[in-house]
Amino acid sequence: MKTAPGDIGGFIRALPKTETHLHVEGALPYGLLTAWQPGRFPIDPPFRRPDYRYATFPEFERILLDNALPWFTSAERYHEAARVMFAGHLAQNVRYVETSFHLPVTRFIGVPGEEIVAAIRAAVPPGLEVRIFTGFLRSDVAGELRPVIDRLHAWDGLAGVDLHGFEELPTEPGTAEVWARLRAAGKVTKCHAGEFDGAARVREAIETLGVTRIQHGVRAAEDPSVLALARERGVTFDICPISNVRLKVVRSLADHPLRSLMAAGVRCTVSTDDPLCFANTVTDEYAALAAEAGFTRGELARVARNGWEVADVPAAERTRMLSAIAGLEA
């Protein structure tokens, strides 16, 4: 499908896109909350407005949990949220999604994680490929969740794991062994790093934890040697530009290091992170990069290709999507 030279919006819509950094609880469609309890969840809360900036990560986390946890009380609620969320992806021509649910929630609500995986999986519509991850805090590896973590390798339908939360917490010494064991079982291992802490945390994630998928990673731009390490190891940064602005990791999209990271040879994808809190979509991310950071069609196509290069799909599907992107560029 060809688009007019000046129709950047049409070009973005036509691109077959991926979403590789998305938290299920943080992606709860806000409309579900307002329909459920309109008095408690107003249509336009201040924190979802484009000009809102979260003062600290703890403030962001509090707002996210205050809005998400009342909804996520059962596997059925995960299914309903995922059903609406995935329909939104298809409407934007997003064809591949990697999404993670927060493992500690299973203890809050008394629902086994395998049931949550199955509930999310059952919500996937035709035409969308979804890989389901679970994530937990750095401290959880040494906490009460450890027995559950030690069984994750055997969970059917679980694509992998993610270490997330407050980045300034130390990484527990046992994490590297857990990550290696999960990879040996065929699970993908991810780690949040280089968002609120510096490039050294990205180096730790690559060298100590052995990951090739960094969630965020933007502050690796502060250390050329870490960028070289990421390039040499074939590491992908799953970046969320609007989140980075709203959480004050960067001042603006014009200041975002995404372009320089790609120029340094690091594969970077673009995703939404927590649209419950940012009121953003994948399409919004691409459009904002074009409008505020001057990304060209070629650069946006590069971002889309990066997503398909790392996507866990059959080779024929990857080739088909990359060919479709090339056709739009021609």
Number of C-alpha atoms within 10 A of each C-alpha: 10 11 15 9 9 9 9 18 15 14 21 25 18 18 26 22 31 28 27 28 25 22 21 27 25 24 26 27 22 22 14 15 19 15 12 12 10 12 10 10 16 14 14 11 9 12 18 18 14 13 10 14 17 18 11 11 15 12 11 17 15 11 15 20 13 11 19 21 15 9 17 21 16 17 21 14 16 24 21 18 22 25 19 16 17 21 15 15 20 17 11 18 19 24 21 24 24 21 25 26 25 20 22 17 18 20 12 11 13 11 14 15 22 16 15 22 24 17 21 26 19 13 19 20 14 8 11 16 17 24 21 20 25 24 24 21 20 23 19 18 21 16 11 12 16 13 11 14 20 13 10 21 21 13 13 10 14 22 22 25 25 26 26 17 19 18 20 13 11 10 21 12 13 11 18 17 13 19 25 17 15 21 17 11 13 14 20 20 23 28 30 27 31 25 24 21 19 19 23 16 25 31 23 16 24 22 15 16 22 20 25 19 26 26 28 28 31 30 23 26 19 14 14 13 13 20 24 15 16 26 17 11 15 15 21 24 32 27 24 26 26 31 24 21 22 23 21 17 18 19 12 15 20 18 12 21 17 26 17 12 21 19 10 15 15 23 24 28 28 27 30 28 29 22 24 23 27 22 19 20 20 25 21 17 20 26 20 17 23 20 14 13 16 13 17 13 18 14 16 22 22 18 22 25 26 23 26 24 18 17 21 18 15 8 10 9 13 18 14 12 19 21 13 16 23 15 12 18 15 7
